[in-house]
């Protein structure tokens, strides 16, 4: 008989957690219905309860309410979409057929950013300064999973020039936009990740991504 685990959640709660992880999708198709303010608050609280290196809490969220500003953000994304397509060479036409954002359609639009003045935060960042970005990514993942559990779709859009978006939003020097977050009700969730459905890429087998002791082919330093 296996040893009891006193800190384990009830099985139904565990199943729900893994279901949210398994069924989370990067959504691009949204309904225009408004998001209940209390629900939005819960999702932001979920983000704010993410782990952060040195407890620095580097995430900042800008809620986009102005229609003209939303349109301007969409224009920045569209500009980068075309530039990215051109950089893809032979896959340009294939990429241009993909729907890569839902900025004009989603009920809520947020910009997730790194705060300014991060330089003094060296706890956990002295040799890995990018851990501020990792912390923000954890916050976004928290929001993503909570949104899926609540029945809302969320899409992370990264097709934009950070400096241009920062200027548009009046962000101070040192602050950096990381994600345009589309959030809202959806007609349906994708059965598979959209890029997999569109034959852009496939999920790699897990066993190919797990190594033991050393990188494959690396020589032992103590040999």
Helices and strands as residue ranges (DSSP letters): H 11-23, H 37-48, G 53-55, E 59-64, H 67-87, G 89-91, H 92-96, E 108-114, H 131-150, E 153-157, H 162-168, E 176-184, H 194-197, G 206-208
